[in-house]
Amino acid sequence: MEEVKLHLNEKNHGGFYITDGVEQLGEMVLSISASNLTVYHTEVSPKAEGKGYAKKMLNAMVDHARKNKLKVIPLCPYVHAQFKRHPEEYADVWNNAQEKKED
């Protein structure tokens, strides 16, 4: 069974990692500062692609943001694309101030 876990260092840098119990299958690199959670990069190993692991990490990250009242800055292309495709689903956590400036 795949498991998603959050690991942060003392500076609140780290990420969500998905493993099969033995091997890391994917990671979502992020940092937390003040009331923002910034996502930089999401990657799934080639052998694990197409199994929904990026979405599992996205869901875990959004759950964490909601529980901790954080706003997400999606610098990661995958997360940004998901937020743009489903704005109603992520409106409560999306810090899209930059998006609004560009409109």
C-alpha positions as a Markdown table, in Angstrom:
| # | Residue | x | y | z |
|---|---|---|---|---|
| 1 | Met | 0.0 | 0.0 | 0.0 |
| 2 | Glu | 1.4 | 3.4 | -1.0 |
| 3 | Glu | 1.8 | 5.9 | 1.8 |
| 4 | Val | 2.1 | 9.7 | 1.6 |
| 5 | Lys | 4.1 | 11.4 | 4.4 |
| 6 | Leu | 5.2 | 14.9 | 5.1 |
| 7 | His | 8.8 | 15.5 | 6.1 |
| 8 | Leu | 10.0 | 19.0 | 7.0 |
| 9 | Asn | 13.4 | 20.2 | 8.3 |
| 10 | Glu | 13.9 | 22.8 | 11.0 |
| 11 | Lys | 13.4 | 25.6 | 8.4 |
| 12 | Asn | 10.1 | 24.1 | 7.2 |
| 13 | His | 11.5 | 23.0 | 3.9 |
| 14 | Gly | 10.9 | 19.5 | 2.6 |
| 15 | Gly | 7.9 | 17.9 | 1.0 |
| 16 | Phe | 5.4 | 15.1 | 0.7 |
| 17 | Tyr | 6.8 | 11.8 | -0.3 |
| 18 | Ile | 5.0 | 8.7 | -1.5 |
| 19 | Thr | 6.5 | 5.3 | -0.9 |
| 20 | Asp | 5.5 | 1.7 | -1.4 |
| 21 | Gly | 6.9 | 0.9 | 2.0 |
| 22 | Val | 10.4 | 0.3 | 0.6 |
| 23 | Glu | 11.0 | 2.7 | -2.3 |
| 24 | Gln | 10.2 | 6.4 | -2.8 |
| 25 | Leu | 7.8 | 6.6 | -5.8 |
| 26 | Gly | 7.3 | 10.4 | -5.8 |
| 27 | Glu | 7.9 | 13.7 | -4.1 |
| 28 | Met | 6.3 | 17.1 | -3.9 |
| 29 | Val | 8.9 | 19.7 | -2.8 |
| 30 | Leu | 7.6 | 22.6 | -0.7 |
| 31 | Ser | 8.3 | 25.1 | 2.0 |
| 32 | Ile | 6.1 | 26.7 | 4.6 |
| 33 | Ser | 6.5 | 30.3 | 5.9 |
| 34 | Ala | 4.1 | 32.4 | 7.8 |
| 35 | Ser | 0.7 | 31.6 | 6.4 |
| 36 | Asn | 1.9 | 30.3 | 3.0 |
| 37 | Leu | 2.8 | 26.9 | 1.7 |
| 38 | Thr | 4.8 | 27.2 | -1.5 |
| 39 | Val | 5.0 | 24.1 | -3.8 |
| 40 | Tyr | 8.0 | 24.1 | -6.1 |
| 41 | His | 8.1 | 20.8 | -7.8 |
| 42 | Thr | 6.2 | 17.5 | -8.1 |
| 43 | Glu | 7.8 | 14.4 | -9.5 |
| 44 | Val | 6.8 | 10.7 | -9.8 |
| 45 | Ser | 9.4 | 8.0 | -10.8 |
| 46 | Pro | 9.0 | 6.8 | -14.3 |
| 47 | Lys | 8.0 | 3.3 | -13.2 |
| 48 | Ala | 5.2 | 4.7 | -11.0 |
| 49 | Glu | 3.7 | 7.1 | -13.6 |
| 50 | Gly | 0.0 | 6.9 | -14.5 |
| 51 | Lys | -1.1 | 5.5 | -11.1 |
| 52 | Gly | -2.4 | 8.7 | -9.6 |
| 53 | Tyr | 0.5 | 9.3 | -7.2 |
| 54 | Ala | 0.8 | 13.0 | -8.0 |
| 55 | Lys | -2.9 | 13.4 | -7.3 |
| 56 | Lys | -2.5 | 11.6 | -3.9 |
| 57 | Met | 0.3 | 14.0 | -2.9 |
| 58 | Leu | -1.7 | 17.0 | -4.1 |
| 59 | Asn | -4.6 | 15.8 | -1.9 |
| 60 | Ala | -2.4 | 15.3 | 1.1 |
| 61 | Met | -0.8 | 18.8 | 0.6 |
| 62 | Val | -4.2 | 20.5 | 0.3 |
| 63 | Asp | -5.5 | 18.6 | 3.4 |
| 64 | His | -2.4 | 19.8 | 5.3 |
| 65 | Ala | -3.0 | 23.4 | 4.1 |
| 66 | Arg | -6.6 | 23.4 | 5.1 |
| 67 | Lys | -5.9 | 21.9 | 8.6 |
| 68 | Asn | -3.2 | 24.4 | 9.2 |
| 69 | Lys | -5.0 | 27.4 | 7.6 |
| 70 | Leu | -2.3 | 27.9 | 5.0 |
| 71 | Lys | -2.6 | 29.4 | 1.6 |
| 72 | Val | -0.9 | 27.6 | -1.3 |
| 73 | Ile | 1.4 | 29.3 | -3.8 |
| 74 | Pro | 1.6 | 26.8 | -6.7 |
| 75 | Leu | 4.9 | 27.5 | -8.4 |
| 76 | Cys | 4.9 | 23.8 | -9.5 |
| 77 | Pro | 3.5 | 23.5 | -13.0 |
| 78 | Tyr | 1.4 | 20.4 | -12.0 |
| 79 | Val | -0.1 | 21.9 | -8.9 |
| 80 | His | -0.8 | 25.2 | -10.8 |
| 81 | Ala | -2.5 | 23.4 | -13.6 |
| 82 | Gln | -4.7 | 21.5 | -11.2 |
| 83 | Phe | -5.7 | 24.7 | -9.4 |
| 84 | Lys | -6.5 | 26.4 | -12.7 |
| 85 | Arg | -8.6 | 23.4 | -13.9 |
| 86 | His | -10.5 | 23.1 | -10.7 |
| 87 | Pro | -10.6 | 26.6 | -9.1 |
| 88 | Glu | -13.8 | 25.9 | -7.1 |
| 89 | Glu | -12.1 | 22.8 | -5.5 |
| 90 | Tyr | -9.1 | 24.8 | -4.3 |
| 91 | Ala | -10.4 | 28.3 | -3.9 |
| 92 | Asp | -10.1 | 28.2 | -0.1 |
| 93 | Val | -6.4 | 27.4 | -0.1 |
| 94 | Trp | -5.2 | 29.0 | -3.4 |
| 95 | Asn | -3.1 | 32.2 | -2.8 |
| 96 | Asn | -3.7 | 33.5 | -6.3 |
| 97 | Ala | -2.9 | 37.1 | -5.7 |
| 98 | Gln | -0.3 | 36.9 | -8.5 |
| 99 | Glu | -2.9 | 35.5 | -10.9 |
| 100 | Lys | -5.2 | 38.4 | -10.2 |
| 101 | Lys | -2.5 | 40.9 | -10.9 |
| 102 | Glu | -1.9 | 39.4 | -14.4 |
| 103 | Asp | -5.6 | 39.5 | -15.3 |
